[in-house]
Amino acid sequence: MTKKINRRRFLQTSASAALTATLSSQVNAEGLPSSPAIGGKFSSPAALPKPRGPRVVIVGGGWSGLTMAKYLKKYHPKFDVVLLDKNEQFVSCPISNVWMADQVNLDFLTHSYVEAAQKNNYLFLNTVALELDRTSKVLITTMGSIKYDYLVLAPGIDYDYNRIGIDNPEDEYALRMNYPAGFNDASEIISIKHKVHNFKGGTLALTVPSGNYRCIAAPYERACMAAAILKKRNIRGKILLLDMNPGIRIKAEGFTRAFEEYYSDYIQYEPSTEINGVNLQDKEIETDFDSYGFDDAIIYPPVRAAAIIERFGLTDKNSSQKEAAIDRFKYHLVDDEHVYVTGDSRSQPFSKSGNTAHSEAKYVAEVIVAHANGKEIPWRSPQTMCFSGVKIDPLESMSIIAFYQFDEREKTFAFDRTHLMDQWDSRAGQAGLAWAEGMYRDMFYA
Ligand SMILES: Cc1cc2nc3c(=O)[nH]c(=O)nc-3n(C[C@H](O)[C@H](O)[C@H](O)COP(=O)(O)OP(=O)(O)OC[C@H]3O[C@@H](n4cnc5c(N)ncnc54)[C@H](O)[C@@H]3O)c2cc1C
């Protein structure tokens, strides 16, 4: 089983068919590439200006990496900061459900890495991080090698289809293509929008994963937005919302009311559905007790830390979501104070959300600057802030804000202060859009 997963992950993270061909001739017994061979192919230095100070390389230009790049440079101008992302442009996951329901346009979500780097005085490279040599402090990418003084890994999440009983690459590929989850990638999100807008009727199944998945509220919000579209289009169809959890995980009263008051003809909510397989031929989702037929589906499996965390050999053996073994207050690897893991790949049980990643990155930037200056700073909680659209035309939303504290007795983090507004209205709808605009402005333009 392990062999199969590793091989698949290896194939997925390979950037192109050519690259795959190169690597597959150089794999070890586990199906993973052996570093020196890859270093050989990509070891010449990436085409970057010479460092003008200690170089900090950041892998992942999402909410965490973009914030990290900007604030490292701001707090410590001597740092030579390089941000890497495999995508050419940034398309926001937050607000994408609302975009699906035509409440904003695609421009609202889309932003330029080139502009972010220029405005905030760091370097951007459009490339895939492949291998890590911590002894020499060298990162290998498809554009060549980059030497670092500090490395920040902020690569987000990957899906873990194994946890819904999908254990062969063909089935996983079919699910990714036909029933994409829409929680990690702009193409998936665009395909979901087309799916919902072209749905002809019958059953559209949506799933909610178990575990600490990305954006706890978003699958319920997506159900509301999809139902709103079906209602607007007068489609005779239902959203079958299969939740692997015993109940709605967040804003539960609000979502329950929304399902009952506005979408009772459209949303069928089924909690405690432990999904253990998908029959692609018969279009059925299999659970412990039952199987559910569907005409079309959006299948969101449980998540894990992005695959490169495992590829780089940084996974905490005790982590069911394959997250890295890091210091829970300072975010560096337990055995390396020059490599940090942040954002949705972190191992702390914080909400996997953009606002959490953004506020956390500002703090971790301070931690790294303090380390470079031989100092330490006190721990600061990230802030989770999440708006959920409930109705459209005009958009009406509800929201939650939360902080965390460390529970010394349980030896883990728990919610500290939370402020829940589960009465939706159009002012909160506009506030949610203003929140996102403020975040984009901060990450890209200020
Ligand atoms: C539908 C939806 C709604 C959401 N709503 C909200 C909301 O209302 N509020 C909120 O706060 N959050 C929300 N979120 C969650 C939010 O999008 C994530 O929590 C956030 O993006 C996490 O930031 P990150 O930087 O850790 O990961 P990401 O933003 O995913 O960034 C990771 C980046 O790493 C890059 N990468 C990965 N591997 C490599 C590699 N090997 N080489 C180069 N680059 C690599 C990826 O291309 C990606 O750009 C929502 C998410 C979804 C899907």
Ligand as a Chemical Component Dictionary entry (heavy atoms), coordinates in Angstrom:
data_LIG
# 
_chem_comp.id                   LIG 
_chem_comp.type                 NON-POLYMER 
_chem_comp.pdbx_formal_charge   0 
_chem_comp.three_letter_code    LIG 
# 
loop_
_chem_comp_atom.comp_id 
_chem_comp_atom.atom_id 
_chem_comp_atom.alt_atom_id 
_chem_comp_atom.type_symbol 
_chem_comp_atom.charge 
_chem_comp_atom.model_Cartn_x 
_chem_comp_atom.model_Cartn_y 
_chem_comp_atom.model_Cartn_z 
_chem_comp_atom.pdbx_ordinal 
LIG C1  C1  C 0 -13.953 27.171 -1.704 1  
LIG C2  C2  C 0 -13.024 27.693 -0.627 2  
LIG C3  C3  C 0 -13.441 28.721 0.205  3  
LIG C4  C4  C 0 -12.581 29.208 1.190  4  
LIG N1  N1  N 0 -13.028 30.232 1.984  5  
LIG C5  C5  C 0 -12.194 30.785 2.891  6  
LIG C6  C6  C 0 -12.612 31.930 3.662  7  
LIG O1  O1  O 0 -13.740 32.441 3.561  8  
LIG N2  N2  N 0 -11.733 32.452 4.551  9  
LIG C7  C7  C 0 -10.485 31.947 4.691  10 
LIG O2  O2  O 0 -9.727  32.507 5.507  11 
LIG N3  N3  N 0 -10.075 30.841 4.002  12 
LIG C8  C8  C 0 -10.884 30.247 3.109  13 
LIG N4  N4  N 0 -10.460 29.172 2.363  14 
LIG C9  C9  C 0 -9.195  28.479 2.708  15 
LIG C10 C10 C 0 -7.953  29.081 2.091  16 
LIG O3  O3  O 0 -8.033  29.087 0.683  17 
LIG C11 C11 C 0 -6.715  28.270 2.482  18 
LIG O4  O4  O 0 -6.741  27.963 3.841  19 
LIG C12 C12 C 0 -5.453  29.050 2.153  20 
LIG O5  O5  O 0 -5.340  29.152 0.757  21 
LIG C13 C13 C 0 -4.204  28.395 2.762  22 
LIG O6  O6  O 0 -3.060  29.108 2.389  23 
LIG P1  P1  P 0 -1.680  28.349 2.110  24 
LIG O7  O7  O 0 -0.734  29.433 1.724  25 
LIG O8  O8  O 0 -1.335  27.452 3.214  26 
LIG O9  O9  O 0 -1.980  27.404 0.860  27 
LIG P2  P2  P 0 -2.325  27.818 -0.638 28 
LIG O10 O10 O 0 -3.056  29.114 -0.646 29 
LIG O11 O11 O 0 -2.975  26.640 -1.262 30 
LIG O12 O12 O 0 -0.917  28.047 -1.314 31 
LIG C14 C14 C 0 -0.013  26.997 -1.544 32 
LIG C15 C15 C 0 0.765   27.345 -2.804 33 
LIG O13 O13 O 0 1.886   26.452 -2.920 34 
LIG C16 C16 C 0 2.099   26.156 -4.280 35 
LIG N5  N5  N 0 2.876   24.922 -4.344 36 
LIG C17 C17 C 0 2.567   23.716 -3.797 37 
LIG N6  N6  N 0 3.564   22.828 -4.032 38 
LIG C18 C18 C 0 4.516   23.494 -4.725 39 
LIG C19 C19 C 0 5.783   23.111 -5.264 40 
LIG N7  N7  N 0 6.266   21.880 -5.118 41 
LIG N8  N8  N 0 6.497   24.056 -5.930 42 
LIG C20 C20 C 0 6.027   25.316 -6.120 43 
LIG N9  N9  N 0 4.818   25.724 -5.621 44 
LIG C21 C21 C 0 4.090   24.829 -4.937 45 
LIG C22 C22 C 0 0.680   26.050 -4.842 46 
LIG O14 O14 O 0 0.676   26.265 -6.240 47 
LIG C23 C23 C 0 -0.054  27.157 -4.066 48 
LIG O15 O15 O 0 -0.093  28.374 -4.792 49 
LIG C24 C24 C 0 -11.292 28.657 1.348  50 
LIG C25 C25 C 0 -10.868 27.641 0.511  51 
LIG C26 C26 C 0 -11.722 27.167 -0.478 52 
LIG C27 C27 C 0 -11.235 26.088 -1.395 53 
# 
loop_
_chem_comp_bond.comp_id 
_chem_comp_bond.atom_id_1 
_chem_comp_bond.atom_id_2 
_chem_comp_bond.value_order 
_chem_comp_bond.pdbx_ordinal 
LIG C1  C2  SING 1  
LIG C2  C3  SING 2  
LIG C2  C26 DOUB 3  
LIG C3  C4  DOUB 4  
LIG C4  N1  SING 5  
LIG C4  C24 SING 6  
LIG N1  C5  DOUB 7  
LIG C5  C6  SING 8  
LIG C5  C8  SING 9  
LIG C6  O1  DOUB 10 
LIG C6  N2  SING 11 
LIG N2  C7  SING 12 
LIG C7  O2  DOUB 13 
LIG C7  N3  SING 14 
LIG N3  C8  DOUB 15 
LIG C8  N4  SING 16 
LIG N4  C9  SING 17 
LIG N4  C24 SING 18 
LIG C9  C10 SING 19 
LIG C10 O3  SING 20 
LIG C10 C11 SING 21 
LIG C11 O4  SING 22 
LIG C11 C12 SING 23 
LIG C12 O5  SING 24 
LIG C12 C13 SING 25 
LIG C13 O6  SING 26 
LIG O6  P1  SING 27 
LIG P1  O7  DOUB 28 
LIG P1  O8  SING 29 
LIG P1  O9  SING 30 
LIG O9  P2  SING 31 
LIG P2  O10 DOUB 32 
LIG P2  O11 SING 33 
LIG P2  O12 SING 34 
LIG O12 C14 SING 35 
LIG C14 C15 SING 36 
LIG C15 O13 SING 37 
LIG C15 C23 SING 38 
LIG O13 C16 SING 39 
LIG C16 N5  SING 40 
LIG C16 C22 SING 41 
LIG N5  C17 SING 42 
LIG N5  C21 SING 43 
LIG C17 N6  DOUB 44 
LIG N6  C18 SING 45 
LIG C18 C19 SING 46 
LIG C18 C21 DOUB 47 
LIG C19 N7  SING 48 
LIG C19 N8  DOUB 49 
LIG N8  C20 SING 50 
LIG C20 N9  DOUB 51 
LIG N9  C21 SING 52 
LIG C22 O14 SING 53 
LIG C22 C23 SING 54 
LIG C23 O15 SING 55 
LIG C24 C25 DOUB 56 
LIG C25 C26 SING 57 
LIG C26 C27 SING 58 
# 
